[in-house]
Amino acid sequence: MKTYNVYIFSNNCTKGFYSLAKLILAIFFIISLATIQKLTAEGSGDWGTAPNRQSMLWVPASSGVSGYGTRGCMMIPSGVAGYNPGHRLYVYVKQGETVFWGFRRAGSTGNIRVRWYYDANSTGFFPEGISGSARTQISSVDYDASSSGGANGRPADAIAAHIGPSQVTGTGYTGRSFTNNTGADRAFWVEISNPDTNSTIVSSGFNINFWDITVASGSAGSYIEQKGRVYSRYWSVSNSRADISINNLTILNKGQADAYSFHDDFGFFVPIDNTYTTATDDYFVKHIRFPGSSGGWTNFFANQDGPRNTLSYEENRKSITTTSTNNYQYPLFINDPDPSIWKTTTPPSATLDIVYSEKAPPATGGEANVNINISLPAIVDILIDINGNGEYDADTDVILSEIYESPGNYTIYWNGEDANGVELPSGGEVNFVASVAFFPVHFPIYDLEQCLGIHVDNVRPGDPGKDFIFWDDSLIPRTGLTPADSPQSIEVNVTGQESPEHIWWATGDNGFSNNKTINTWTASFYRVVQRTSGFTFLSISGNVFEDLNALQDNTVNGTGVNIANLYAVLINDLNNVVSFAVVQSDGTYVINDVPNGTFSIIITTELPTLNEIAPSIILPMYYESTGEFLGAGEGHDGTPNSILPNIVVDNASLSNANFGIRPIEYDLIAGKSVSALKPEVGDQITFIITVENNGYSIAREVILEENMPVGYSYVSHTASQGTYDPLASPAIWDIGTLGSWETATLTIEVEVLDAVDYFNFVETFSNTLIPETRSDNNYASATTEPISELPVDWLRFQGKLFHESIQLSWATAKERYSDHFMIQRSRDVKSWENLGTVLAQGFSEQITDYKWTDQHPLIGSNFYRLIQFDMDGSHSYSKVIRADFNPNWEIKVYPNPFIEHIFIRGKDIDKFSWTMSDYTGRIIQGKSINQTGNEINIDTTKLQPGLYFIKLENKSQSYIYKLKKN
């Protein structure tokens, strides 16, 4: 049910009431029309209801130009000689559904016999049985179907046929009916004959001006109409009759619709079977219409070839001067075929890339390749419009056509010459139109006298709307016609024009299409690429190298970079983009469409736009320029700025336009030494600290932390660069920028305050996010042992690896009031943990040996020291020693570089967590490791090529690994 909201506004009650009455009448009229539209039957009412327009079914004559030998066998009895079952008018009915029907015969004499049949041996869409069990009658009715008759099964007028059977709609006309109780869904066909002889009714044929075939499900009182069930593969239709009961052709207005032309909605829906998918019941659906056209007796059909199917596809699709009664293929429906039976397919896809290039010497001039990728079989037509008028001119333009019977990648070649073999110069204007037609569907029409434009619309799949249409009328005479201006469209159109197009005129039974089969085709799905530009076939090619040593060897070379979304851009003197190319995965690029002139080339990660201002030079993150060079061999332009200036193009392509870039990486190395290892208490000693950048890139924001322990007193310092703050905790040396292979030095003078052993530690790093080449060499230390009388005379302190433990041993020469030793361990010499105690000798003048075993050492470096406690609680420290524990199950991260997987192996790996980040520091993925084994597997198939960092850590350990994905 539809709901209507009515709003009335008036300042005068009388006028308002009058207006209200008119509005209510209008609303009732609209509701009536809406009801009629909602209850539309399936038949002539779908074409139109205007009483002065004609869209009539033609039951052909037995002979002559209007006979079924020429016009088809649409509804004639199947027993006549020459009968073609492929021309039948079908209705498809599911089991249990009912068919209501009605036919009105034009004229005053209208006794007819209407019989419905099915093929007991077939449930297909086009059963062709004509005898025996293959031709089973389900209904036969004799009645007067003339305009003066009043029997059931005869719509009184166009509106009654439009509304449909009263059994379903409640109004309209009283339909005859039969129900499909055959036990299967199937097609039925109709035959109309002489009630007395079961033969053709009249030798001259006759018109059926109003008709309806409505399929309904359900039962009496609750029927539901089922649309999209009525079809034929060869329609025979007539119109343009001043008297609908006679056969004389009338066209009142050349080039205009008139009282006898087709209705505005006259046409058919065509399902094209997508035979190239795994499904057997998926379709493209088109709607073709001929509003206002005039046809005499006209035949409509559709196929995948055209009027013929025995020649090349270019010849098959041409209009011909004869009939084509046997090349029908696709069914033509009155409505959109029922989607529950004729289902919608998946749209195909296509890409086209037109590439101009210079011919290889000694040939001259240019050429073009159209690279095509299609997901289904297709026809590709290419117009090389040399003179740019938008039409095909046989004496100048070139048409290239190919048919591809399977999906895939293809290339169509053009030699750069016009239709006369004349070579086009570089820069010449060319209008290049390439069209891809998937599943071409042809609409041959026989003897359509006047066509005011063929409308072809896409229905499904995709968006509904106008299609492009094509034709080739080159075999049809265009001179000596009546009327002389009959053909209104160009002779050949193989690159597509948006419908409605393909127009011809007539003044009667004459003209361009008289007794000829005019073909028009479209595509089940269509793609077009149009490019109007100068035929600039020159090119510039080159490479973008990952050049790690360009600044040392003064040459631009290396391996090609593999960086996504990197562009080489050609720029003119106005800084506008002339052309550009994507740098491929091997670092190569080719800029096509290059005109003559002087240009510059830049590389950037910003997408350029043709004819717009050039983008900025933006290198990939953490990359820097190392130089550029144009020409064969190796060289360098001396200014690494990712610009190649003054590129002169003069009627020849250029190569070796090369760029060098490299990742920005540095390697900071810390060093520390002391002037005296065993100074006396009160001495001044000197620490020399160095920081070196051993990488090929500049390191910025370099910092060193100086961890000077209590026991030294700061005196002075000297720094080769930067500033040093001795009062910070820890003390900070802000070095700033450190060039490649450059070293900075800090000298610190201190005074020794007491006789404690000191471990002095420094660490350097950069505050930038740029990854460092290494991270295991940016710390250093220096140890001093001031001489003084101590409670313990230390002889030695050492540690060594034994199986999976570290054995510590130390010895004293003598002891005085010594109570015990505390063993401590550290990972970084900054924080210490207590491991255990060993009782001391107390008092001794002899050498005393001690041992203690660390059963669970840290993987990697272990720093140990001893705290010697006196009996009164005072204490002193031993020197710091280092013992490395690197078992064969040490954590390993491999392979490097990686492609699809990263493996992490090590003992107690389940106690670690891990994170992965890219070179910007952005976390990519991470989770806790919970497996019990010693190895995990990380899937990296979705990662883009580049640098990545994996960090492993637990409560006491942390590792960072840098890896590269190719």
N, C-alpha and C positions, 0 to 999 in steps of 0.2 A: 504493500500500500504506500502511496505517495502522500506526503503532507504538504499543504500549501498555507502559508501565512499571509494574511491580507491586512493591509494598513490603509485607512481612508482619512484624508484630511480635507475639510471644506469649511469655508466661512459663511456659507449660505445653506440653510437646511434643505430648501427645495432643490437647489442645484445639487446639493450633496446627496439627496435621496436618488435623484435622477442618475447621478454619476455612479452611485452605489449599485443601482439596478443594472446599469450597463456593465459595471465591473463584474457583478455576479454572473451575468450571462457570459461574459468573456471567460471567466474562470471555469464555468461549466463546459464551455467549448474546449478550453485547454485540457480539462480533465478528460473529456471525451476523446480528444486526440491522443492524450497520454495512454488512455485505456486501449485505444485502437493500436497504438504503437507497441504497447506491452503484449497485446494478444495477436500480433502479426503472425499470419500463417506462413507457409513456405511455398512460394510459387510466384505468380505474376505480380502479386502485391508487393513483393520485395523490390521490384523494378520501378514501381510507381502506380499511382491511382488517377492521374490526370486523364479525364475522358477523351481529350483530344490528342493524346499521344499514343503511340503504338509500339508494343514490344510483344509480338505474338509468336507462339510456337507454330512451326510450319510442318504439317504432315504431308510429306512430299508426294508428288505425282508419280505415276508409274513409268513415265518416259519423258524425253525432251530435256531441255536445259533446266527445268524445274523438277525433273524426276529424281528418284532416289539413287540412281546411278551416279548422279552428280551431287545432289543435295543431302544424301545420307538416308539412313533407314531408321530414324529416331523412334517412331512409335507405330510403324506399319506392321502388319502381321508377319510373323516369321516364316510363314509358308511360301511367300512369293519368291519367284526366281530372282537371284542376285542379292538376296537379303544378307545384310552384314550385322551380325549380333554385336559387334564392337561399338555400334552407334546407339545402343539402347539407352532409354531414360530409366535410371535406377532410383530406388529408395532403400536405404539400409535400415533394418528393423531388428531390434534385440528381441530375444525370446519373451513372449508375453505382451509385447507392445502392440498397439493398434494403429493402423494407417487409415486416416480419413482423407477422402479425395473428391475432387470435383473438376470437370472440364466443360467449358462453354465453347461451342462451335460457332464461328462467325457466320452470319447469314441466316436465312429464314428456314432452310432445310437442314436439319441437324440430327437425324437419327444415327446413333453410333452404338457400337458394342465395345465396351472397355473390359479387357481381360488382364488379370495380374498373374504372373508366373514366377516360379523359382526353380533353381537347379538342385534337385535332391542330392546330387553328387558333389556339390560345391558350396562352401560357406565363404568364398572369397568375395571381393568387391565387384568383380566383373564376370559373373557366370554367363556362359555362352551356349548352354544346352539348347537344342532346337527340336529334339524328338525324344520319344520314349520317356524313361524315368528321369532323364536329365532335363525335361521340360514339364514341370508339374503345375497345373492350374490351381490357384487358390481362390480366385474370385472371377466372376463374369457377370456383367450387367449390361442390359440393353435399355436405352432411354433416349428421349429427345433432348439433345444438348444445344439446340439452336437458341437464338436470341428471343424467339417467341415461345419457346417451351417453358415448362414450369416444373419439371421433374426434379427430384432430389439428385444431388451430384452435379448441379449446374449453378455456379455463382451467378447471381443476377447482374452484377456489375463489378467494376474494379474495386470498389470499397468492400463489397461482400467477400471477394477473393482475398483482399488484404486482411480482413478481420479473421477469416478462417471458419472452420466448421462450428456450428452452433453447439454440437455435443461437447466441444472443448471450451469455446469462448462464451457461450450463452447467446450469441447473436451471429450475424454473418450470413451463412447459408447452411442448409442441411446436407451434410456430407455423406457419401457412400463410405463403406469401411470394410476392412478385414483385419483379423488378428493373427499375429505370427504364433501359431501353436505347433510349429514344426520341430521344436525341441532344440533349436540352435539359433544363434544370431546369424543373419544372412541378408543378402541383397535380393530384392524383388524387382521385376521389370514390367512395364506396361505396354500393351499392344491395343491399338484402336483400329477397328475394322468395320466393314459393312455388316449390319446385323443379319442380313439374309445369306450372304455368300462367304463370310469370314475372310474376304479379300479386301484390297484397298477400296476405299469408299467411292472416290471419284478419280477419274484419270488425270484431272488437272490439279489434284491436291487441294488442301483447304487449311484455313487458319484456325487456331484456338486462341482467342483473344484474352480470356480470363481463365485462370486455372489455379489449383491448389493441391498440394500433397502434404499433409500434416501428420507427423508421427507423434503419438502421445503415449505416455506410460500411465499406469494406474487403472482405474475403472470408472464406470459411468458416475457422473456427479463429482468426480475428483481427478479428472484427467489433467496431466501435466505435459505441456508441449515439449518436444525434444527437437531443437534446431540442428541444422547442419547435416541433414541426412539425404537430401535430394541432389542427384548429380548425373552427368552424362559425359562421355568422352568426345562426343561429336554432336554439338547442338545445331539444330536447324531452326533459324529464326527469321521472321519476315516483318516488314513494316513499310511505311511510306505508301500506303494505299488510300486513295481518296474514298474508296468504298472497301471496307475490310473484307467483304465477301468476294472481291474480284482480285485479279493479279496484276493489274496495270500499275506501274511504278510512278509515283508522283514526288517531286522535290520542288517545293514552292520557292525556296530562297537559297541560292547558291552560297555556301559559306555560313549559313545560319540554321539554327534549329527551327523547326516549324511544327505545325499541328500534327504531322504524320511521322515525325522522327522518333527515335528511341527515347524512352523516359530518362530522366536525369540520373537515376540509379541503375540503369541497365548495365549488367556485367556479371562477372563470375568470380568465385573464389577458387584458387587452385592450390592443392597441397602437393608439394614436391617431396618425394620420399628421399630422406637422407640415407642412401644405401651404403655410405662409407663409415658408419658407426656400427658398434656391436649390436645396437638395438635394431629391431626389424620394423618398428612402428613409430618412428619419429620423423617429423615433417617440418619443412618451411611452408608458410602459407602466404600467398599473394592475392590481391584483389585487383582485377582489371575491369575498367568501365569504359563505355563508349557513349556518354551522354550527348543527346542531340544529333547523333549520327543517323544516316539513312542507308538501308541495306537491300531493298528488294527482297530476294531470298539469300540469306547469308549463313555461312557455316563458321562456327567457332570451335577451335580445339587447341590443345597445348601439348608440348613435348620438349625434349632436351636437345633436338637437332635443328628444327625448322621445317620448311615445306618438304625437304628431301633428307634422306639419311644414308645415302650410298656413296657420297663424294667426300671431299675434305670438309672439315668443319667450316672453313671460310665459304665454300660453295653451298653447303647444305643450308646455311642460314640466310641465303639471299632470297628475296621475293622472286616468284616465278610467274610466268604468263599462263599457267595451266592450273588444274585442280590438284588437290593433295588429300584424297579421301581416306587413305589407309595409314597415314602417319600420325594418327592420334595416339596419345600415351597417358597423360595425366587426366584425372577426372576434373570437371569444372562444376563447382557447387553453386547453388543459389545463395547460401549463407556460409559463414565461417564454418568449416567442417567441425563436427562435434569433437572437441578436444579430448573427450574420454576415449575416442576411437582413433582419431587422427591426431596423435600427440605432438607436442612442440619439441623440436630438437634443440641442441646446444649450438649457439652461433659459432661459426668458424672464425679464424683470425688470419691476418696477413700483414706483412711488413714489406715495404719497398724502399730501396735506397739507390738513388741515381748518382753514379760516380763518373765525372768527367776526368779524362786523363789524356796525356800527350802520347802520340804513337811513338813506338820505339824506332830510332834511326835504322835505316836511311829513310823510312817513311816520314811524311810530314803531316801536319795537322793534328786534329784531336779525334777522340772516340769516346763512347760512353758505354757503360755497363749498368743495367738495371738488375740489382741483386734482390731476389724475391724469396720470401719464406711464406709458405702457405700450409695451413693445417688440414685442408681438404683439397681434392682435385679442383682445378679452376682454369678459366680462360683469361689470358692477359693480353690486352690490346694497348699498344703504345702509339700515340700520335706525336710525331716530330713536326710541330707547326712552325715551319721556317719563316713564313711571312707574318706570323703573329695575329692573324685575323680571327682566330678561334674556330676555324672550320678547316676541313680537309680539302686541299687543292691538289688534284692528281698531278699537275705539271710541276709542282714545287715540293709539297709536303711528303713525308714518309710515314707509312703505317707498318708497325711490326706487330705480328700476332703469333701467339703460341698457346697451345692447349697442353695442360699437365694433368695426367690421369692418376697421379698419386701425390700425397703430401710430400713436402720437402723443401730444400733450398735449390733455387734455379737462378740462372743469369741469362738475360737477353742482351745481345750486343748490337750497337749501332756504330757504323763506320765513320760517322762524322760528315757524311755527304748528303746532299739533297736528292730529290727524285731523279735529277739529270746527271748524277755522279759528280757534281761540283763540290769541291772541298770547302767547308765553312771555315772562315778565319777565326782566330781566337778573339773573343769579345763580342762576336755576333749575337744578336738577340734571338733566343729560341724559346718557344712556348712548348714545354715538354709535359704531356698528359699521359699518365700510365694508369690504367684501370684493371682491377682484378674482379672477375665475375665468378663467384662460386655457384656451381649447379645452375648453369644458364637455363632459363625456362623461356621457351619460344611460344608466341601466340600467333600462328598463321591464321589469317582471316580470308575466306573466299568470297569475293563479290560483295564487298562492303562499298557501296557506291560513293558515299560521302562520309568522311571522318573529320570531326571537328576537334580531334585531339584524343589520344589514348592515355587514360589515367591508370597508372600502375602504382599501387600502394603496398607497402610492407604491412603485414598483419601480425605475424609472429614467426620466429622469436625476434627480440630486439624492440626498438621503439616503433610504434605505428607512424607512418608518414609516407611522403612521396618517394618513389624510387627513380633512379636514372633508367632511361630506356635507350635502345639501340636499334638500328635498322641498316639494311643494305639493299637499296632499290636499283642497283646499277644495271640489272637485267630488264627493267621495265622501261618501255619507251616513254620519253618525256616530251616528244614533239609530235605534231599532227593530231593533237587530242581535242576532244570536245567535252568540256570547255578547254580552251588553250592553257588556262592558268590552273588546271586541275592539281598538279603537284605543288604543295605549298611548303614542304620541308626539303632540306638539302638531300642530295641523292644518297650519300653514305654518311652514317653517323655511327662510328664504332668506339667512340670515347665517351659517349653518354651525355644525354641532356635530361634535365629533370622533367618528369611528366607533369602536365599533359603536353605531349608533342606528337609528331608524326601525323601531319594533317594533309588531307586532300579534299578537293571539292568536286561537285557534279551538278548538272542541271536535270538529270534524268538517268536513264539506264545507259550511261556513257562514262567517259572520262578515264582517268589514270588507272583505276582499279577494276574496271568493268570485266567480269569473268576472269579475274586474276587472283592469285593467292599472295596477299601482301603480308609480310612477316615483320613482327616487332618482337624484340626479346629484352629481357631484363635478367638480373641475377637473383638467385635465392638469397644471396647475401653479396654485398658489393663494397669494394674499397677503391679509392682513387687518390692519386698523388699528382698534383699539378705544380709545376715549377717554371716560372718565367724569369729568365736571367740571361746575362751574357754567357755565351758558350766559352767560358773561361776554363780551358782544359789543362792549363799549366799547373804544376804542383811544386811544393817545397817539402822535402823529407829530411828527417834527421833522427837524433837519438837524445834521450835524457839518461846520462850515466850516473851511477853511484860512484863518484870519483873521489877516493879517499886521500889521494896524494897529489891532486892537481897543483896545489900551491908549492909543492916541492919540485915536481918534474916539469912544471910549466906546460903541461899538455892536458887536454880534455879527453879522457878515456875512462875505461872501467867496464863494469857490467851494467846492463840496462836495469833501470829501477822498475819495481812492480808496485805502483802506488795508484790506488783508485782515484778517479775524479781529478786527474791532472791534465791540463790543457796546454797546447801550444797555440798561440794566438797571433795572427797576422794583423798588423796595425798600420794605418796610413798616417800621413803627416798631420791630419786633423785629430789624431788619437782615437779614430773610430775603428771598430772591428771590421775587417774586410772578409776574413775567413778564419776558421780555426779547426783543430783536430784534437781528438782524445789521444793521450799518450797510452799506448798499448801495454800489456803486461810484460813484454820484453823490453820496454823502454823506447820503442820506435814510434814514430808518428809520421803521418802524411797529410799536409794541408792541401786540399784540392781547391778548385775554383779560384786560382790565383791569376789576377790580371797583370798586365805590364805596368811597371812603375817602380818607385822606391819605397820600401817599407821597413818596419821593424818587427821582430818576433820576440814575444815574452812567453814565459811559462808561469802558470798560476793555477791555484785550486778553485778559483771563483769561476762559475759558469759564465762564458761570454754570451753576448747577444749580437747577432749580425747587425751592422750599420749603427750600433749604439756606441757610446763612449767605452773605451777599453777598460777592463777590470784592473784592479791593482795587482801588482806582483805579490802573490801570496804563496810561499812555499809550504809544503807539508809541515806540520808541527814538529819542531825540533830538527829541522833541516836548514842548511845554509848553502848559499851559492859558492861554487869553487871555480867558476869560469865558463866561457862560451867560446865557440870557434866555428867559423864557416869555411868549408873547403876540404878537399881531399887531404889525407895525411893527418898529422897531429900538430896542434898548436894551441894558442891561448890568446885571447884578446887583451889580457892584462888587467881587466876590470871585472871582477866576479860580482855581477849584479843581476844575473838572469835576464839580460837584454842583449839581443843581437841587432844592432842598428845598421842602417844603410844597406839593406838587402835590395839589390838592383835586379829586377826581373825584366828581361828583354827577349821575348819570344822563345824562351827556353826554360825548362824546369830546372830546379836546383836541388842538390842533395847535400848531405853532411852538414846540416845546420844543427850543431851539437851543443848540448848544455851539460854542465857538470854540477851535481849537488851532492851533499853528504850529510849523514846524521850529525847533529851537534853533540859531541861527546868529549869528556875530559877525564883525566886520571890524576888525582891529587895524591902525592906521596909525602908523608911526614917523616922528618928525621930529627934526632936529638942526640947531642953528645955533651959531655961535661969535661972540664979542664983537669979535674983531679978526682980519681976514684976513691982515695982514702985521705981526705984532708984532715988537718987538725981542727979541733973545735976552736972557733974564732977566726979561721981563715976565710978569705973571700975567694969564691970560685966562679967560673963562667960556664953558663949553659948556652950552647949554640943550637938554635932550632931552625930547620929549613922546611919550606913547603914548595914542592915542584909540581908543575902541570906537565905530565908526560903524555897528554892527549894531543890530537891534532886540531882541537877546537879551543876557543877562548873559554876559560872558566870565570864566572862572575859571582860576586857576592861571596867571596871565599873568606872563611872564618877559621881561626884556630883557637882551641880552648887549652889553656895552660893550667895544669893541676899541680901547682907548687904546694907541697905539704907543709904543715906547721913544723918548725925546726930550722927553716931557712928564713933569713931576713932580707927582703928586697932592698937593693942598693940603687941600681940604674938599669937602663936598657937602651939598645939601639936597633931600629928597624929599617930595613932597606926600602920598605914601602908600607903604607897603611899606618894604623894607630894601634898602640898597645895600652890596655888598661890593667895595671897590676892589682887594683883594688877590687875588681869584680871577683865574684866567686862562681865558677872558676874565672881566672884572669882571661881576658879576651884580646886576641890579636885580630883586628879587622883588616884583612889584607886587601880586599876589594877585587879588582880584575887581575887575573893572572893569565898571561898569554901562553900560546902553545910552546912547550919546552922551555918555559921561563921558570926561574927559581927565586923565591923571596927568602930573606934571612932575618932572624931576630936573635940578638945577643942580650942575655940577661945576666947581670952581676948580682950575686947573693952572698950573704955571710952565714957561716955555719954556727948555729947557736949551741948545740949540744952533741953528744956522741951517739945519737940514735941513727940507725940505718934508714936511708930514704930511697923510696921508689918514686921517681918523678915521671909523670905520664902526660902526653899531649895528644890531641886528636884534631884533625882538620876536616872540613867539609864545605859544601857550597849550599847556600840557601835557595838556589833556583830549583825548579822542578825538572830540569834537564837531567837525564840519567847519566850516572858516572860509569866509566868503563869498568873500573874495579872498586871494591869497597873494603878490601882486606889489607890495604897497605897505607891507610891514611891515619895511622896512629904510630907513636914511637915512645920510647922511655929511656931514662938514664938512671943508674943506681949509684949512690955514694955510701961509703962506710967510714964515717968520721972515727978517728982513733982516740980512745980514752979508756980509763980503767973501768971495766964492766964486771958485774957479778959473775958472768960466764964468759970464758974465752972460747969463741966458736972456732972449731977447726974446719968443719965442712957442713954443708946442707945440700942434699941432692935427692932426686927422685927419678925412678925409671919404671917403664911399663913392664908388667909381668902378667902374661895371659890377659885377662880383662880387668886388671886392677893396677894401681900405681903404688909402688913401695917407696916410702920416704925413709931416708936414713940421715942421721946427723951425729956429730961427735963434738965433745967439749974437751979442751986441754985441762981445765981446772974449773971448779965451781966453789962459790962461797954463798951460803945461806940460800941456795937454790931450792925452790919448792916443787914446781911442776912446769910442764910445757903445754901450751894450748896450740893445737894444729888448726890453721885457718886456710880456706880455699876461696878463690875469686875467679870469675869469668873475665872481668874487665879491669881488675886492679883498682876499682873504685869502691865496690861494696864487697864485704867479706862475710863468710859464714863459718861458724865454729863446727869442726868435725869431731874432735875428741881431745883427750888429755893423756899425757904420759908423766908419771912421777919422776922427779929429778933425783940426782944422787945426793944432793944437799951440800956436802963438803967433800971436795976431792982435789988432789994435786996430780992425779993421773988422767990419762985419756979415757973418756967414757963414751961408749957407743949406744945410740938409741935407734929404734925402728918403729914404724907404724904404717899400716896398709890402708889405702883408700879403696874400698871394695866397689864403690859405685862412682867412678870418676865421670866427669862431663865429657861428652864427645867433642873433640877439638882441643883447644888450649885450656889447661888447668894451671892457675897460678897458686902457689903455696907459700905460706910464711909461718914462722913460729913465734909465739909470744912466751917469753921466759918470765915466770912470776917468782919473786923472792918471798921469803917467809914472812916479811912484813907487808906484803901486798904490792910492792913496787914491781915494775915490769920493764922489759926491753924487748926489741924486735930482732929477729934474724933477717937476713937478706931474703928477697923474694926470688923464688925459682919457678921455672916453667916446665911442665911435663905435658906432652900432647898425647891424647888418647884418640886414635883414629882406627877403629876396628874395621874388619872387612865388611861389616854391615853398616858402615857409615852411611848417612843419608845421601842418596844420589837422586838428582833430578835430570831426566834424559827423555828423548834425544834433544839435541840442540844443534842446528835448528830443527823444529818439529813441523808436522803437517796436520795430522788428524788426532793424535793422542800425545799426552804427557804422562810419564810414569814417575812416581816418587817411591823410593825404596829406602828402608832403614829400620833399625831396631826400635821398638817401642813407638812406632809411627802413630799408633792410636792415641798417644798422649799429646799429639801436636794438632794445632788448627792451622788452616792455610787460607790465604787470600791471593787473588790474581788481580793485577791492575795493568792498564795500558801505560804508554809512555807519558800520559798526562797526569797519572796518579789516580784516574777514575777506576773504581773497583768494578771488575768484570763479573766475577763469580767467586763464591767462597762458602765454605761450610766446615763444620767440625769433622774430624776423621774418627770414625768409630769402629773401623774394621779391626779384626784381631790379627790379621796377617801383617807382613812387613812391606806390602806394596799396595798402592792405589793407582787407579787409572782415571785420567781426566779426559773427557771427550772435548776436542777443540775444533770439530769440523765446522762450527758456525762462526769461528773467529776470523776476522779479516787479517791478511798478511801484515806484519809489522813487529814492533818490539813489545814484549810483555815482561812483567816481574811477578815472581811467585815468592811470597813470604811465608816461612814456616816458623812457628813459635809455640813454646810451652811456658811454664812458669820460670824456667831458668835459662832457656836457650832461644835463639832467634837466628834464622838464616834468610838471606835474600839471594835469589837466583834470577839472572837476566837471561831471557830466551828470545829467540827470533822465530816467527812463523813465515815460511816461504809460501 
